[in-house]
């Protein structure tokens, strides 16, 4: 038998790298796998909500991320198609940081903590073998079988069918309800130069979706958007073309984008995007980040949820590896914690998301928010994670 790893983490995004770093900090032998190479461009809003900073501190990553010089964001600005604007103060200072810089920094932190890294590695299958797990991988045409005491799914919101032995769904998204007629989305992003930076995360409702803008490091503005697949049909794959088409239905967005120039090499697209109906913290192995729950992008909390899932999972993992917690208790406690933390924000996020695609209801909601700004603040708070009680 080859080396028996204490932990194999599949996916080196925010959740995966942070978890690998924490486990390595505790002295557990940890292997971190990812099918891509780094640094990389990734479809993401690149917004770290205010509660993220305390989580980064707890994970020992605050200084690492702060050194990247993220932009500071204090306001959420909501802009309707008909031109109405609602500004909502955030409950603290948020950060704008590119995934290109952030993912590479977190990955380096995991490596410096002692985790081993294998990029360009595709996981073919995960199965339980007695008291351990077997992870079958392929890299450069060579297959390898890893054995581990624990394995973690941090592979994002999509996975290949059949990767886990209890895959029953016919979709790549087991925590999303399959079915004919279900709405699927296209996600896009690019960085823009030439724009006036503002200390706000801006959300523009457009025909068929919405566009988010916020500054990241170096004065660049990240544009990330979600559209129904039908609404972008025939527009091609060029992100600036899709943004230009969206701006035709929102004059304020059109004006905001007028001086913008796309930064070379920063375009990315992802399809299909499906949103979670419910969190799914465990299927054969524990799931973290988007693998556990995909929230509507307008919530702006996907990155902080990834960090929170690590804080919920890692202490239980440590107890399990030390023989102080059974596998069944670990699964029960982690599942309960994720459901308690994420179900509410997901429910309210889906409601807010739906209002963006319902013209009449959305217009009424916008009018109510303008007449009673406290309602908008309450809705923003409802989509946020609670302050950690740890």
Secondary structure, DSSP 8 states (H G I E B T S, - for coil): ---EEEEEEE--SHHHHHHHHHHHHTT--EEEE-SS-SS-------EE-TTHHHHHHHTT-HHHHHTT--EEEEEEEEE-TTS-EEEEEEEEEEEE--HHHHHHHHHHHHHHHT-EEE-S-EEEEEEEETTEEEEEEEETTEEEEEEEEEEEE-S-S---TTSBTT---SSS-TTS---TT---EEEEEEEEESS---SEEEEEEETTEEEEEEE-GGG-EEEEEEEETGGGTTS-S-HHHHHHHHHTT-HHHHHHHTT-EE-TT--EEEEEE---SS---BSSSEE-GGGT----GGG--HHHHHHHHHHHHHHHHHHHHTTSS-HHHHHHHHHHHHHHHHHHHHHHHHHHHHHHT-HHHHHHHHHHHHH-HHHHHHHHHHTS------
